[in-house]
Amino acid sequence: MYFNTGNEIRSTTILNELLSRNSNFFRNLSSEYAAALYVAMGKNEKALQNLEKAYTKRELELANLKTSPYFQPLHGDSRFEDLLRRIGFK
């Protein structure tokens, strides 16, 4: 991933392009997956926005949200904790 090599601009450009494409594959890209990418890039606000979208779409991937290592940086954020509560985690 470009982000891991220090090329944040390129990685952000690619991610935004993938999210905006009209092909069925990218249109159906999991918002939870996009959120994981944003967390990896340190863009927690965008990650939380995508997690809210995933919640609205009732994405099955959210079943592992609490234990997923990808979202560890969001633990402790009140918005993330509220989302966990709404999903049904204690």
Stockholm file with secondary structure:
# STOCKHOLM 1.0

chainA/1-90         MYFNTGNEIRSTTILNELLSRNSNFFRNLSSEYAAALYVAMGKNEKALQNLEKAYTKRELELANLKTSPYFQPLHGDSRFEDLLRRIGFK
#=GR chainA/1-90 SS CGGGGTCHHHHHHHHHHHHHCCSHHHHTCCHHHHHHHHHHTTCHHHHHHHHHHHHHTTCGGGGGTTTCGGGGGGTTCHHHHHHHHHHTCC
#=GC SS_cons        CGGGGTCHHHHHHHHHHHHHCCSHHHHTCCHHHHHHHHHHTTCHHHHHHHHHHHHHTTCGGGGGTTTCGGGGGGTTCHHHHHHHHHHTCC
//
